[in-house]
């Protein structure tokens, strides 16, 4: 087993996805879902998808999720759309966060694209 496999086993990406979704819910994002893509997507294991009500709120959610990731030892690989605030994508490799405005969420409809994915329970 190489170092990446050992590290991945120590990090709980499912927990990170659920906790990231909870941040979005707590910051009043709409229609927040966490999808389990293991075995479906060759690129990632989990998506968190949320709809923000303003660019400022979306940035705050993204920033708080990044703080959560850092506290869990998870590094962000990349981020896109942060300045525009229409669709912020934060890539943590095993977990990809999508924070949309309502128009972009409807247009891209990721839940339909990944309709076979199991939804994770995010509420207590």
C-alpha positions as CSV (number, residue, x, y, z in Angstrom):
1,X,0.0,0.0,0.0
2,X,1.5,3.4,-1.0
3,X,1.4,6.6,0.9
4,X,-1.6,8.0,-1.0
5,X,-3.7,4.9,-0.2
6,X,-2.8,5.1,3.5
7,X,-3.6,8.8,3.6
8,X,-7.0,8.3,1.9
9,X,-7.9,5.6,4.4
10,X,-7.2,8.0,7.3
11,X,-9.2,10.8,5.9
12,X,-13.0,10.4,6.0
13,X,-14.2,11.9,2.8
14,X,-17.8,10.9,3.4
15,X,-17.8,12.7,6.7
16,X,-16.3,15.8,5.0
17,X,-19.0,15.8,2.3
18,X,-21.7,15.5,5.0
19,X,-20.2,18.2,7.1
20,X,-19.7,20.5,4.1
21,X,-23.4,20.1,3.2
22,X,-24.3,20.9,6.8
23,X,-22.3,24.2,6.5
24,X,-24.3,25.1,3.3
25,X,-27.6,24.3,5.1
26,X,-26.5,26.3,8.2
27,X,-25.8,29.3,6.0
28,X,-29.2,29.0,4.4
29,X,-28.4,27.6,1.0
30,X,-31.3,26.0,-0.7
31,X,-31.7,22.4,-2.0
32,X,-28.5,21.2,-0.5
33,X,-27.6,17.6,-1.4
34,X,-24.6,15.3,-1.0
35,X,-24.2,12.6,-3.6
36,X,-22.2,9.4,-3.3
37,X,-20.6,8.8,-6.7
38,X,-18.3,5.9,-5.7
39,X,-18.5,3.4,-8.5
40,X,-20.3,5.8,-10.8
41,X,-17.8,8.6,-11.4
42,X,-14.2,7.9,-12.3
43,X,-13.2,11.4,-11.2
44,X,-14.5,11.8,-7.6
45,X,-16.3,10.0,-4.8
46,X,-18.8,12.7,-3.6
47,X,-20.5,15.8,-4.8
48,X,-22.0,18.4,-2.5
49,X,-24.5,20.6,-4.4
50,X,-26.2,23.7,-3.0
51,X,-28.0,26.8,-4.2
52,X,-26.9,30.1,-2.8
53,X,-29.0,33.3,-2.6
54,X,-26.2,35.8,-3.2
55,X,-22.6,35.8,-4.4
56,X,-21.5,36.9,-0.9
57,X,-23.3,34.1,0.8
58,X,-21.8,31.6,-1.7
59,X,-18.3,32.8,-1.1
60,X,-18.8,32.6,2.7
61,X,-20.0,29.0,2.4
62,X,-17.0,28.2,0.2
63,X,-14.6,29.8,2.7
64,X,-16.1,27.9,5.6
65,X,-16.0,24.6,3.8
66,X,-12.3,25.3,3.0
67,X,-11.7,25.9,6.7
68,X,-13.5,22.6,7.6
69,X,-11.3,20.8,5.0
70,X,-8.1,22.2,6.5
71,X,-9.2,21.2,10.0
72,X,-9.7,17.6,8.7
73,X,-6.4,17.5,6.9
74,X,-7.9,17.7,3.5
75,X,-6.3,20.0,0.9
76,X,-8.1,21.8,-1.9
77,X,-6.9,20.9,-5.3
78,X,-8.5,23.8,-7.1
79,X,-11.3,26.4,-7.1
80,X,-13.2,28.1,-10.0
81,X,-15.9,30.7,-10.2
82,X,-15.3,32.2,-6.9
83,X,-15.0,35.8,-8.1
84,X,-18.1,35.6,-10.4
85,X,-20.3,34.0,-7.7
86,X,-22.6,32.1,-10.2
87,X,-21.2,28.6,-9.8
88,X,-18.4,28.1,-7.3
89,X,-16.6,24.8,-7.7
90,X,-14.2,23.7,-5.0
91,X,-12.3,20.5,-5.8
92,X,-10.9,18.4,-3.0
93,X,-10.3,15.5,-5.3
94,X,-12.4,12.9,-3.5
95,X,-15.1,15.5,-2.8
96,X,-16.2,18.2,-5.2
97,X,-18.3,21.1,-3.9
98,X,-20.7,22.9,-6.3
99,X,-22.4,26.1,-5.0
100,X,-24.7,27.5,-7.7
101,X,-27.0,30.5,-8.0
102,X,-30.5,29.4,-8.9
103,X,-30.2,30.0,-12.6
104,X,-27.0,28.0,-13.0
105,X,-28.3,25.2,-10.8
106,X,-31.4,24.8,-12.9
107,X,-29.4,25.0,-16.2
108,X,-26.7,22.4,-15.3
109,X,-29.0,20.1,-13.3
110,X,-26.2,17.9,-11.9
111,X,-28.6,15.8,-9.9
112,X,-30.2,14.6,-13.1
113,X,-26.8,14.0,-14.7
114,X,-25.8,11.9,-11.8
115,X,-29.3,10.4,-11.2
116,X,-27.9,7.0,-10.3
117,X,-26.0,8.5,-7.3
118,X,-27.2,7.7,-3.8
119,X,-28.1,10.8,-1.7
120,X,-26.3,10.9,1.6
121,X,-28.3,11.9,4.7
122,X,-27.1,15.3,5.9
123,X,-29.4,16.1,8.7
124,X,-29.1,14.7,12.2
